[in-house]
Amino acid sequence: MRVYDNSGKGMAIEMIDDIVVSVSDGVATLRLNRPDRLNALSWELMERLGLEVRAAGDNPAVRCVIVTGTGRAFSSGLDLTDTGSGAPEHMADNVSNAMRAYVDPLCQCLLNSPVPVVAAVNGVCAGGAVGLALLADVTIAARSSYFYIPHVVALGIVPDLGMTWTLPRVIGRARALGMALLGDRISAEEAQRWGLIWGCVDNADLEMEAAAVGAWLAQLNRGAASRTRALFDQASSTSLDDQLEGERTEVRDLIERASRG
């Protein structure tokens, strides 16, 4: 059973499979905990992470979520051992079905979280983990971290975990395709210069900076934060008139909710 500290003070900690969940002062930290596998994303881990993000968003005591990793990696991406089970002739169907069952729900719950999500990238961020980091609202990386997309150059497949949607939106088509087709490792400092992430900090300062950002986001109006994200996400596919109407609608609704207490 999920146990949260609903008082908003102190901390509740629980180990759930390969994730360590801690809650303190309205901030839920979800720490990927497979350091021996560089926090590789197994199907089971992705399912659990999605459930934990959803559980945090459903709990009124939680007002921000931080996702980070244990050890020297944020995550090395998909655990490829998960793709090798079953008969070879069924691998394509098995992987596709698993992506639909585990990857799609995780991406949707991150994107639609009712509370802000922070990614604290503490080391290697490769493969699908890049998509995971980009689906957060604020991404901060340790200076020694790097971002690497091996799908095309090493695996002969396309980037996943929503990267073909997020990457061009945050750094533009040219750099997104360059990362995918050339397979260069992008340092945290370069990622910040490109606008791929919000900030790059010294390794020793990452947890403190993530906690400070989490504390700030936790005191924001829940509705205002989530609706701002939604408006930004839809902006590239709507007209200015539609966007202005959306802003008016959201402002009016939030003011009405505030006036009702």
N, C-alpha and C positions, 0 to 999 in steps of 0.2 A: 504494500500500500504506500502511496506517496504521502510523505509527511512534510508539511511546510511549517515554518515559523510564521504564524499569521499575525503576530504582534507587531511586526515591522522592526523588531529589535533582536539582537543576538543572531544566532546562526543555526540552521538545521542542515545536517549533512547526511547523505545516503548514497550508498554504492548501488547502482543498477546495472548489472552486467558489465559492459565495458565503458560505462559513463559514470563519473563522480558528479553528483548533483549537490550543490550547496546553495543555501538561500540566506542572505543577510541584508537587512535594511531595504527590502523591496527589490533586491537584485538577485536573480537566479543565475548561478554560474554552472554551465554544463561543460565538464572537462572530459574530452575524449581520452580514454585510459587504456590504450594498447601500445605502450611505448616500445615493446619488443617487436612490434610490426609497424613502427612509425605511425601509429594510429590509423592504419589502413581502414578504409570504409567498407566493411562487410555489409551484406544485405541486412543482417540482423542489427548491426550498429546503426545503419541509416534508419531502419524502422524505429529503433529505440530513441534515437535523437529526435525524430519527428514527433514521437509521442511525448517526449519531455518538453519540447518547445510548445506543443499544444497544451500540455498540462500547465505549464507556467503561464501561458496566455489566458487560460481559463481561471486562474487563481487571482482573486482581487488583491491579495497581498503582494503579488509580484508585478512590478512596473517596468522591468527591463530584464533582458536575457543577455548573458555573455557566453559565447562559445569559444573555447580554447582547447589546447592539447597538453598532454603530459609528456615530459621529456624533451627531446630535441626536434620534434616535428609537430606542426599543427596537424597535418595529415599528409600521407603520401598518395592519397587518392584511393580509387577502388581497389579492394583486396582481390587480386586476380585469381587467388585460389578458389574464390567463389564461382568463377566462370568456368572452371575445368571439370565440374562434376557432371555426371550423366554421359550418355553416348555422344561422341563427337558430332554425329549427324544432327543432333538435336540442340547443339550449343547455341546457334543463332536464335532459335525460338526461346530457349531457356533464358538467355541473357535479356532478350527483348521483353519477355514476360516479367522478369525480375525487375527490370528498370521501371516498367509500368507500375509494379506493385510497391516498390520501395523508393526509387529515385523521385518519381513524379510527386508522391504525397509529401516527401521531405521538402522539395523545392516549393511546393504550394504553401505548406504551413510556415516556412520561413518568410516567404514573400507576403503572406497574409496575416502574419502575427499581429495581434492587437496591441502588443507592446514593442518598443524598439528592440532590435537585435544588434549586438556588438560582436564582431569577430576580432579576437585577440590572437594574431598569427605569431606563434612563438618559435617558428623554425621552418623546416621544409613545408612548402604548400604546393603540392603537385597534383596533376590530374584533376579529378572531380572535386578535390578540395579547393581548387581555385574558384570553381562555381559556388561552392559552399560559402567561401569568404565573401564573394561578390553579392550574394543574396542577403547579406547582413546590411543593416542601414548605415552603420559606421564600422569601418575596418581599420584596425591599427596593427602595425607589424613591428616586430623587433628588428633592429638594424641588420642582424645577421641573417634574417629570413630572405627567402627568394620564392618567386612564383614561376612555375614551369608547367607547360601544357604538352604532354608527350603523345597525345592521342594519334595525331596524323603521322608524325615523324617516327614514332617507335611502335605503335600498335596498329596502324593502318585503319583507324576508325575516326569518327568525328568527335569533337569535344562534347561533353555531356554535363549533367547537373545544371542545365540552363545557361551554360557559357555562351552559346551562340546567340542568346537573347541579351545577357547582361554585358558581355565584353564590348560589343560595338556601341552600346549605350553609354558606357563610362569612359572609353578611351578612343572611340571612333573606329571605323571600318579598317583603315590602313594598319593601325597598330594591333587591332584584334587579329587580323589575318596574319600579320607578321609574327605574333606570338604563336599562333596555331601552326603555321606552315614552316617556320624556321626553327622552332623548338628552342629558342634561346632562353636561358634563365634570366629572369628580370629581378634585379635586386630590390629590396624594400625601398631603398632611397630612390631608385629609378621609378618604381611603382608609384611613389608619392608624387614625383615630378610629372608623371603621366596623368595623374588623377585616377589611377587604378584603385588607390586606397586613400583614406583620409589623412593618416599620419604614420610617420616612421620615428621610433624612439629607441634609445639605447636599450640593450637587452635587459639590463637590470631594472629598467623603469617600466617595462611593458605591463606587468600586473598592476602596478600602482596607477598608471595612466588609464588602463582599461577600467579599473575600479572607479576612478574619478569621473570618467565619461559615463559609466553606468549609473553612478549616483546622480549625476546631472540629469540624465534622461529619465531616471525614475521619478523625478519630481515634476516632470512635464504632465500636462493634461493628456490622458490616454487617447482620447478621441482625436485631439488636435494632431498628435504625433502620427497616428496611424493614417489619418485622412490626408495629411500632407504627403506622406509616402505614396498613397494611392493616386493622388493628383499628379505627382511627379511621374509615376510609372505610366500613366495613360497619356501624358502630354504629347509624346511623339506620334501618337496615332489619332489625335483629335484636332479640330480647328481651334483657333483662338477664341471664337465666339462660344464654342462648347466648353472650353476650359474656363472662360470667365463665368459662364453659367454655373459650372461645377463649383467654382470658388464661392460664388454667392450662396449657393445652396448649403455648402458645408459651414460657412460662417454663420448663416442664419440658424442652422440646426444646433450648432455648438453654443451659440448665445442663448437660444431657447432652453437647451438642457441646463446651462449654468443658472438661468433665472429660476428654474424649477428646483434648484438645489440639488 
